[in-house]
């Protein structure tokens, strides 16, 4: 699923961005699909295994954070 933990939340604004490290052998599609629920688009950069997630002001950063924490806990 996602990386082994949430490294740091620098702050919340109308232009919050999140980067998720996808470890080799993991499939990013499920994460990207789940991130659409709170209204976040995403892009996957396969060379470095990164999902870029711009979180719009209309989306709940707390909902995104909760999903990511649950995904990390699930492995």
C-alpha positions in Angstrom: 0.0 0.0 0.0 1.7 3.2 1.1 5.0 4.0 2.7 5.8 2.9 6.3 4.6 6.1 7.9 3.6 9.7 7.6 6.8 11.6 7.8 5.6 15.1 8.4 2.7 17.5 8.1 4.2 20.9 7.4 0.9 22.8 7.5 -2.5 23.1 6.1 -3.6 25.6 3.4 -5.7 25.9 0.3 -2.9 24.3 -1.7 -1.8 21.3 0.4 0.3 18.7 -1.5 1.1 15.2 -0.4 3.7 12.8 -1.8 3.3 9.1 -1.2 6.2 6.7 -1.7 5.1 3.4 -3.3 7.5 0.6 -2.6 8.6 -1.6 -5.4 6.2 -4.4 -6.1 3.2 -2.5 -4.7 0.3 -1.4 -6.8 -0.6 2.3 -6.6 -4.1 2.0 -8.3 -6.0 1.2 -5.1 -4.5 4.2 -3.2 -5.2 6.5 -6.0 -8.8 5.3 -6.2 -9.3 5.8 -2.5 -7.9 9.3 -2.6 -10.7 10.2 -5.1 -13.3 9.8 -2.3 -12.4 13.0 -0.5 -12.0 14.8 -3.8 -8.3 14.4 -4.6 -6.8 13.8 -8.0 -3.4 12.2 -8.1 -0.6 11.4 -10.5 1.8 8.4 -10.3 5.4 8.8 -11.3 6.7 5.3 -11.8 10.4 5.9 -12.1 10.7 7.1 -8.5 7.5 5.3 -7.2 5.8 8.5 -6.1 2.1 9.4 -6.0 1.6 13.2 -6.0 -1.7 14.3 -4.4 -2.8 17.9 -4.5 -5.4 18.3 -1.8 -7.8 21.1 -2.8 -9.3 23.4 -0.2 -12.7 21.8 -0.7 -11.3 18.4 0.3 -10.9 17.3 3.9 -7.2 17.0 4.7 -8.2 15.1 7.9 -10.0 12.5 5.8 -7.0 12.1 3.6 -4.7 11.8 6.6 -6.9 9.3 8.2 -7.0 7.1 5.1 -3.2 7.3 4.8 -2.7 6.4 8.5 -5.1 3.4 8.1 -3.3 2.3 4.9 0.0 2.5 6.7 -1.3 0.4 9.6 -2.8 -2.2 7.2 0.6 -2.5 5.6 
